Amino acid sequence: MFPPPVAWDVSASLSSVWAMRWFTSCCVLAMLMVLNPALNPLFAQRPKTVDGHVFHAEDRTPCGDALIQAWPCGTTFTAGTDGRFVASCPVGIDSLTVLAHGRAMETVRVVAGTTHCDVDLWWLAITLEDAAVQATTSEEVAEAREVADAGDLLTTLDRVAGIRSLDLGSGLVQPVLRGLVGSRVAVLEDGVPQVGGRWGADHGVLLDPALYGGTEWVPGGGQVWLSPEAMGGGVRLKQLGMLGQPGSRTKLGMSHRGGDARSRIHVLHRQRQGDGQWHAGVSLARFGDRNVPQDRFNYIGRVLEIEDGRLANTGGRGGHAVLGARWEDANRGQFSLDLRASDVLQGLFPGIIGVPSQSELKGDGDRFSVDIPNQQAQRIQLTGKWIRPGILDRTVRVSLSRNLRIESAPPHAHGYGPEPDSDLSLLLDERHLFVESRWEGIHGAFGFQAEHLDGRTSGWEFLLPDHLRTRVSAIADRKWRAGRIGLRLDGVRVSNVDHMEPLYASDGAVVGDDVRATALDRMMAGWALMVNQPFHLGERLEGQWTATVYSRVPDSYSLAANGIHHGTFRFEQGNPALAPEKTAEVRATMGSHDPAEDQRFRWSARGFAALHDGFIHLTPTASFAPVVHAGQVYAFTALDAFRTGGEVEADLRVGRGRLSTSVALLGQWALETGLGLPFTSPTEIRSAVWWPLGDKAFVRPRHRWIADADLTARNEESTPGASLWGVEFQVEGERMTLALDVDNLLNAAWLDHVSAYRTLGLVTQGRWASLRLTFDVTQTDDRP
């Protein structure tokens, strides 16, 4: 789908390259700061242009697509997904009126000489008999939190308390929400659940947040309009909205990251004429072998050296594209159509498949080349949406997609059979159809969802047979008191074909059949019941609580897998007798609520507790794989479990700056054994100091402390903690932002407990420094 990358020369002297990059960056920053009028008191007059950000006042997350009206000219502007806006008025600006859906309108005065203004918007609340009524629809989730874009999906998710990223390399990322991963975490594009081997913890999602209208994190299960797979919650990618008025808006970004030499460029253009709008966007990335502060590691009793501080064959490239259109008609409603495509190719470290040799770890001298073993993931998806207004607003979504996952490896045989004649070890071809019809009125909503997944597999390394999954759901939710109550009923059919392979003797003769999968065809029911209510404790404290009970039907992988899963380094075996998981969960959020425009101290706390009946997870067994050299069998088992945890965030104004900190806690136990569950993230404490440098720039040093990971599952090793430093420097112009971000500043060697490389004893990526330059240009069509 995308052409292969073209290699460029890399200087042998890294120190001189880094010196030149730092010198150039400092020169650019110095010129910007010198030429910036906001830093010069001589320009203290009523500004003609003002930029800034619109935030949700409760947690200081960006308020995307807010409307900003500049006075006295009355021109209206729209904030971006990161909350940033640029307003202009030929005669100068004396005040700004800011409003957003479900938020109280704010009018702020613009002081002469000021060209930057940040605005906080509070929930729109009306007190009726001491009950606060908050404006929400079924499209909105009361517990959802917007996530600020940090340049790429891995960095974006990894900087949110309660979220970790299962690091699969620079090209693929798998979100871990409060210890749950894979198909237990829904990833949705404008309400459409994404597939693509989501059952595999090592199978990343194919998307780039820069090509969407924003990113949200929805914690916890039982959300009736999300996918019923979403036990851990979900990550929602918002649809690109209509521009506020005729004209165009173009976002262009370029970045380079030292460390793995990751270069990325993206552009997204929207053009509106009358009631119609079209948009197109593309992002391309190329990255080299991962840099690690490690010179050797132990693999099955062998000590192997890492050449030049890099993991061989971990480079690759990725590309994402979108093309779509929007129409609005007062009588017929709103129409939208989006075509998205993605293609990611990434090498796999030689130790992932087979036993690596020292010669393989040396690589071929080209840090960008991709050899076998490697993985390639592709997606193409067409999504349509129609919203028709009326007494009951009607929303219809239809999505068709195809996902390919290709794993290539050196041909090898397990046992006495002949060696394969190709490099194709696994091909997973998934075709997905999703349909939703929803009716919504002032008191609530109801509707239906249906989806069908047709998965086909091939290749010489059997893991999963051809399988089908069909779901039909009836959903209803209603506003109740100040909150909502929702119900979902699911009917799910899961089936797969049988599969067998020849069984060979030592002389190569076929002596029987190796049955790897038996035919399966089951009907199972699922359900979810959820109640959400906001509350106020006096004038300065507010929050919400959620109580839910729900079930989740096992995925095809946990029912029918029976083979070597190279991405997790073990032989995994499904259980066709598994029953749906059942969960009772409570969640609560509370935080400060102060109508003051600039609070000195803000805080929020989120917590949850969940009791699982038959929590399905992989556990080691006492048997060894029927495939030679495949080791111990890990089988899917259903055990009762208890999970609890939460996050606390606080923000304190110190002089002109702000000190922020967050703590994330998680505990997960299998009740029958008392051991931890897999992927139990250790405690984390993050701290940062945001300090302004004039009106246009800021610096933010940060620290991340990770505790020892001692709560582990059987056969899962504990992981030592880590202390990591970083710093971010950013300068904002009228239409441009320049940011320098350095992570793992001291180049510390640390093991990520939820990383796929942890099993091999390989530390996570070392120090990297990213220089990002983004432009956001809006042009208004003022013609009558």
N, C-alpha and C positions, 0 to 999 in steps of 0.2 A: 504493500500500500504506500509506503514511503521509500524513497531511494536510500541505498546504503550510505552510511556516513563516509565522508572523505577525510582522510587523516591529515593532520598538519604537524609540522615539526615542533618538538618540545625542546627548549633550551636545556643543555646539560647542566648549566649553572642555575640551580633553583634560587640561590640566594640573590643573584643579580636580577632575576625575573621579579622576585618578590620586592626587592628594593625599588625597581622601576614602577611596579604597580602602586606601591605605597606612596612614592613621590608624586606620581600623576594624580592619584586620588586626593592627596593633600592639597596640591595646587588647584584642582578643580573646586574643592570645598572652600579654599581660601578666597578664590575669585568670587564665588557665589555669595559668600558672607560679606565681602567688601562692597560688592555691587548691590546688595540688598538694601533698599531704602528703609525697610522697617527697622534696621539697626542704626539709622541716622536720625537724630532728633530734629534736624532741619526740615524733615518732611512731615512735621506734625500738623497736618491739615485734614479736612474731611476726605477720607480715601475714596477713590473711584472703584477700587476692587478690594474685596475682602474674601479671604479664604478661611477655612476652618473645618471642624468636624462636628457631627451631630451624634450624641451618645444616648444610649438608654441609661437613665440616671441611676437605676438600681445597681447595675454591675459594671457600668462604663464600657459596655460593648457597643460596637458601631450600630447606628440606626440607619440602615440602608434605605435609599429611595425616599428620604424625607424631602419635603418641599420647603424652599427658602425664598421668601419674598423680600426684595431689597427696596427700601424707601429712601427718598420720596418718589422714585420713578415707577415703582410697583412691578418691576420685572421679576418673574418667577424662575427659580433654578432648582435642579434636582441633585440630591446628595448621592454619591456612589455607594457601592456595596461596603466600602470601608468607612462610610460615614462622612467622607471628605466632600466639600463643596467649594465652588468658586462663584461668588456673586459680584456683579458689576453694575454700575450706574453712571452714566455720563456726567451727571451733575454732582456726583459724590453721594456717599451712603451715610445716613445718620442713624438708621436702625434696621434690624432684620426681624421678620416674623417667620417662625419655624413651626411646622406642623407635620405630623405623621399619623398613619392609621393607628387608632387605639391609644394615642398619646395626647396629653394636654398641650394646647398651643402655647408657645413662648414668644414674647417679643423682647429683644435685647437691644440696648442702646450701643451704638458704635462710637467710641471715644475718638476724638480727632488724633490723627497720627497712628491709629491702630489699624493694621491690615490683617490680623488673625483673630478669630473668635471661635471658641468651642462652646457648644450649646448642649445642655442636658435636658432630655424630655422625660417627663414622668407619665405613668399610666393615667389614662383618662378614667377617673372614678367619680361616681355619683352616689352619695349616701342616701339610702332609703331605709328608714327604720333601722339605722345602725348597721346596715349591710352594704358593703362596697361592691358595686357592680362594675366589672371590667369588661371592656369591649373585646370579644374574641369570636372567631368563627371556627368551623371544623377544619379549615385549611391551616389554622394556626394551632400550635401546641403550647399550652400555658407554661410547660416546663422547659421549652426550647430556649437555647442560648446561642446567640450569634457568635461566630468565631472569626476573629480578625485574620486576614490573609498575611502570612509571614514569608511569602515567596514561593513555597512549594508545599504540597500536601503533607509530607512527612513533618516538616518544621511547624506547619500550621497546627496540626493535631497534637504534636508533642509538647506544645507550650500551653496546653489547656489542662488545668487541674482535673484529674480523674480520667484522662485519656492518655494512652500510650500508643505508639506505633510499632507494630511488629516489623522490624526493619529487615526488608528483603533485598535491599540495595536501592540505588538512586532511582531506578525505574519503576519499582512496584512497592506499594505500601498497603498494609493491612491494619485497620484501626482496632485497638483493644480498649473497649469501654468497660471500666470497672471490672477488669479481669475476664471479660467475655470477648470471644473473638470468632472469626469465621462467619458461618451462616447465622449465628446467634446475634450478630450485629447487622442491622439493615442499613444499606446504603441506597438512597433514593434520589432520583433526578426528578424534581417537580412531582413527587408523589409516586413515581414508578420505581419499584424495587429492581436493583441491578443483580444480575447473575454473573456467570463466568467462573464456575468452579469455586463459589464462595465457601463451600464446605471445607476447602483446604486452607489451613492456617497459613500456608506459605504462598497462597494465591492472592496477589494484590489486586486492588481495584484500578480500573482504567479510567482516569479522569484528571483534569487539571482545573483547580478552582478558579483560575483566571478567566475561564470561558463560561462562567455562570454568574448569576445575579447575587450570589452570597452563599455562605455555608453556615449551617446550624447543627448544633449537637443536641439531641433529645435523649436524656438519661432515662434508664429503666424500661421494664417491659410493660405489657398490658395496654399500650397505646393503640386504640382500636383502629385508627385509620392508617397506621403504619403496617408494614408487613407482619404477619403473625410469627415470623421467624425472630422478631426483634426482642429477644429476652433481655439483652443488654442495652436496648435503646437503638438509636440510629444516628447516622450522619445524613443530613438533608442538603442537597444542592438545589438552590432556588432557580426558578426560571428567569431568564432575562426579561425585564419588564419594558413597557413602552416608555419612550422619552416623554417628558412633561409637555413638550410643545414641538412643532415641526422644526427640524434641523438634524444635526448629526452629533455623535459623540464617539470619539476614538480613544482607545486605551492601548498604549504601546509600552512594552517592558523588555528590558535586556538585563541579563545578569551573568556574572562569572564567579565561580566558587573555587578558590584555591584549596587544594587538598586532593580532591579527585578530579580537578579540572572540569567541573561541570559547567557547561555553557548553555544558556536558555534564552529564547526569545519568544515573545507572544504578542499578538495584536488582535484586538476585538473592535469591530466597527458596527455602529448602529445608525441607521438612516431612517428618519420619519418624514413622510409626506402625507399631510391630511390625516386620515384615519388608518393609514397603513404604515408598516415599518418592516424593514428587512435588516438582518444582521449576519455577519460572517466573522469567523475568528479562527486562528490557528496558533498552536504553540509547538515549538520544536526544542528538543534538549539532546545534548550529547555529553557523556561523562566517561571518565577513565577509570582505571582500577582503583579500588578503595585504598586510601592511606590508613595505616594502623600503627600505633606506637608499640610495636611488638616485633621481635626478631626470631622467635621460635614458638612452636606449640607442640603439645603431646597428642598423638593420634594412635589410639589402641596400643599403647606401650611404646610407640616409636616417636622419637623427637625429630621434628622436621623444621627446617629453617625457612623463614620468610624473607624473600629477596627484596632489598631496597625499601623495606617498610611498606610494601603494597601486596594486596591479595590478588594474585594472578587471575585473569579472566573474569573480573567482576565489572568491567566496563559495559557500555551499551549505548542505546539511543532510544528516544521515545518521541512520538508525535500525536497530537490531538487536533481535531478540527470540528467546527460547527457551522452549519448554514441553516438559516431559518427565517420565518416571517411572522408578523402579527397583523391582525385586522380588528378594528372595532366598529360596530354598527349599533346604533341606538335601539333598533328593533330586533335584529338577529343575534346580537351579543358579540362576544369576543372569540376570535379564532387564532390558533397558533399552530405552527408546524416547525419541527426541528429535526434535522438530520445530523447525527454525530458519528464520528469515526475515530478510532484510536488504534495505535500500533506501537508496541514496546518490545524491543529485543534486548536481552540482558544475558551476559555470560554468568555461569555458575562456577563458584570456586571448586577446583578439582576434588576436594574432600567430600563434596556433597554426594557424588556418585562414585562409588568404589573407593579403593585405598589409593591416596595420591602418592606419586613418586616425587623425589626431590627435584628431578628435572622438570616436572610439570609446574612446580611452584616458581620456577625461574621466569616463566612466560616467554614471549617471543620478542621482547624489547619494545613493542608498541602498546602503550597503555590503553589505547582505544580499541584495539582489535578484539573481536568476539570469536572464540573458538568453541568447540564442544568440550564439555557439556554446556548447554545454554537453554534458555526458555524464551519463547515468543508468545505474546498474547495480543489478540486482535479483537476489535469490536466494531460493529456497525449497528446503528439504532435509529429508527424513525418513530417519532412521537408526535401525536396530534392531540389538541385540546380544544374543547368548545364550551364556553360559558354563556348560557342564555338567561337573561334576567326575567323575572316575573314574580308572582306571589311566592313561588318557590323557585329560587335560582337553580338552574340545572347545569351540572358540570359533567362532561364526558371526556374521558382520557382513553386513548388507544396507543399501544406501543408494540412495535415489532423489532426484535433484535436478534443478532447472531454473534456468538462469542466463540473464538477459537483459542485453544491453549495448546502449544506445541512444545514438547520437551525432547531435546536431542542429546544423545550421549554416545560414547564409544560403544560399538556393539560388543556385548558380552552375554554369556549364558550362565544361569544359575543351575548347577547340577551337571548332568551328563549330556544334555541336548546339544544340537548344533548351534553355532553362533549365528546371530541374525545377520542379514545381508544389507541392512540399512542403519542409519543413525537415528531413525524415528523411534524413540522409546515409548512415548505416550502422546496421543492426540485426543483432545477432548473437544467435541463440537456440540455446542448448546444453542438451541433455537427457542426463543422465548416470546410468548404472546401475553400481553396484559391489557385488561379492559376494566374500566371503572365508570359507573354511572351514579351520580350523587345529586340529591335534591336537598336544598337548604332554605330554611325560613328563619324568622326572627327568634324562634324558640328552640331550634335544633336542626339536625340533619339526619338523613337516612340514605342508604344506597347499597350497591352491590359491587363486588370485585370478583374477577375471574382471571386466572393465569394458568398457562400451560407451558411446561418445560420439557423439551425433547433432547435428551443427552445421549450422544453416541461416542464411543471410545474405540481406539485402535492403537497399534504399536506393539512392539515385542515385549514390553514390560507391563503385564496386566496389573491393573489396580482396581478398576470398577467396570462392571458390565454396562451395556446399553440400558438406559433407564428413562422412565416417564414420570412426571409429577403434575397433577391437575388439582387446582384448588378453586372452590366457589365459596364466597363469603357474603353474608348479609350483615350489614353494619347500621347501627343507629346511635346517635348521641343527642342529648338534650341539655339545654341550659337549666341548671338546677340551683336555686338560690343565687349565689354569686359565681358559682363554678359550673361544672358540667358533669354529666354521668353518661357513660357509654357502654355499649354491648356489641360484641361481634360473635357470630356463629360461623364456623368453618366446616366444610366438607372436603377432605383431601384424599385423593387416590394416588397411591405410590406403587409402581411396578418396575420390574427389571427382568431381563432375559437370563437364561442360564449361560454358563461359559465353562468350557473344559479344554485342557491342553494335553498333548501326548506326554506320557510318563516314560522316561528313557532309563535304560540300564547302563552300566559302566561301559559296555561295548557299543553303545549307540543304538541298540535295538529298542523298539517301542514295546513296552511290557504292560501298558494299561493306560488309563485316563486319569488325569489330575483334575478333579472337579473343583473349580475355583469359585463358581457361583451357581446357585439354584434359582429357578424361576420364582418370582414373587409378584403377587397382585393383592394389595390390601386397601381397604377403605377405612379411614380413621376420621374421627371428629375432633375439632378444636374449638376453643371458645375463649372469650376475654370479657371481663366485667370491670369497669374502672370508674372511680369517683374522684373528682378533683375539686377542691374548695380553697379559695383564698381566705386570709384572715388578717386582722389588724390588731396589734397590741398597743393601744394608745396611739399617739400621733407620730411616733418615731420608729415603730417596729411594724413590719408587715411580712407576710409570707404566704405559703400555700402548702397543703398536704394532699397526698394521693394515696388511695388504698385500692388495690387491684388483685384479682385472682385470674389466672389465665393458664392455658395449656399450649404446648408446642409439639407438633407432629415431627417425628425424627426425619432427617433428610436421607436421601438415597445413599449417601456415602456411609453413614453410620449403620445402615441396614444391610448393605451389600458389598462393601469394600473387602478385598482379600488379596493384598499384595504389598510390595515394597513401595513405600511413599518416600521418595528420595528427599523431598523438601523437609521432612521431619526426621530422616535418618533411621527409619525403623519399619518393621513389617506390621501393618495395621489390618485388623480383621473386624468386619461388621457383624451385627447380630440381627437377623431378620425377625426375631421375636420381640424386639423392643416396642414398648408402648409409649404413648405421648407423655411428655414431661408435664407436671402440674406444679404451679407456683402460686404462693400467696406473698405479696410484697407490699410494703408501706414505704413511702418516701415523704420527705418534708424539706422545705426551704424557708429560711428566715433571714432577714437582713434589715439594715437601717433604712429608714424612710424619712428623709429630711428635705422639705421643700426649698431649703436654702440653695442658692445658685452654685455656691462653691463650698461644699462640706469640708470641714477639717478632717473628719474621720468617717470612713465608710467601712461596712463589713457585711458579709453574707456567709451563711452556712447551709450546706446541703447534706442530707444523710439518707440512708436507705437500710432496710433489712428485708431479706427474702428467704423464705423456706421452700425448698424444692423437694417434691416427691418424685423420685426417679430421675435425678440429674444425670444425663448421659455424657460420659467422658471416657477417654482412653485410659486403661489401666494395664500394667504388665501382668502377664499370666505365667504359669509354671511350665508352659510348653514352648517349643521352638518351632520356627517356621518350617513348613513343608518344603520351601525353596532353600536349596543349599546355600550357605554363607549369608542367610538373611537374618540370623540372630533370633532373639526372643520375640514372641508374638505379643503385641499390644492389642487388646480387644476392647470394643465399646461395651461399657457396663453401665447400668442404671443404679445409682446409689442415692439415698437421701442426702441432702446437703443443706448447709446454711451459709448465707453470705451476708456481710454487712460492711459498712464503710461510709465514707463521705468526704467532703471537701470544705475547707474553711478559707475564706479570702478576706483580706483586710487591706485598707489603703489609708495612709495618713499624710496630710499635707505638712510639709516641712519647708518653711520659707517659701520660695517660689517653686519648689519641686514637690514630688510626692514619693513616699516610701510605700511599696506594696509587698505583700507576702501571701503565700498560699500553702496550705498543708493538705495532702491527699492521703487517706488511710483506707486500707482494704483488708478484709479477712474473709477467707473462704475455706470451709471444712467439709469433708465427707463424714457424715455423722456416724456411719457404721465403723469407720476405721480411725477417726480422729485426725487423719492426715489432711494436709492442705490439698486444694484442687490445682490443676495445672494453670499456669499463667497468672498466678497470684502476684500482682505487682507489689513491690515493697513500698514502705512509707517514703514520701517525698516532701521536701520543703523547698519552695522556690522564693527567692527574694530579689527585688530590683529597686533601683532608685532612678526615677525619671526626673531629669533636671533640664530646664529650658536654657537655650543659648540664644538670647534675643527672642524675637517673635516668630522666627522661621525655622529654628533648629533645636534639637535636643540631643542629649546623650543619656544612655540608660545602661549602666553596668548591672550585671545580674549574677546570681549564684544559685546553683541547684545542688541540694544535698539529697543523696539517695541512701537509705538505710540498707543494712544487710537483709537479703532475702532468705529468711530461715523457715518460712511457712511453705513447705514444698510437698509435692505429691510423691508417691512411692517411686523409687528409682530416679527422682529428680534431685539434682545436687543443689545445695545452697549457693548463693552468689554474694560475694563481698560488696559492701557499699562503695559509694564514690562521692567525690566533691568536685564539682565542675563550675568553672567561671566562664563568663561571656560578657560581651559588651556590644551595644548597638548605638550607632550615630546616624542621625537623619536630618536632612535639610529639605524643606518644602518651599517650592516656588509657586508662582501663580498657576502653572499648569504642569509642573514637574516635581518629582520627588527623587532625591538621591539618598540611598541608605547603604551603610557599611555595617555588616553584622559578622561578629567573630564568635564562634562557638568552641567550647573546650579550649579556652585560651592557653592553658598551661600544658596542653597536649597530654593529658592524663590517660593512662591505660586502664580501662574499666570494662567490666563484663555487664552487658545488658541482659537482665534475667528473662525478658520475653523475646529476645532475639533468636532467630534460627541459627545463628553462628555460635550461640552460647554452648550448644551441644558439643561443638568441636573445640571448645576452649579458646575461641578467637575473640579478642576484644573488639569493641565497637569502633566506629570511625574516629580518627584522631582529630586534631585541630583543623578547622576549616574557616575561611574568611570569604564572605560573599559580598560583592559589590553590585547593587541593583539600581538601575536608572529607569524610572517609569514616567510616562507622559499621559495626561488626561486632558484631551482637547474637546471642548464643546462649542459648536457653532449653531446659532439660532437663526432660523429663517424668519426674518421680520417682514417679509412681503405680505400684503393684505390678501 
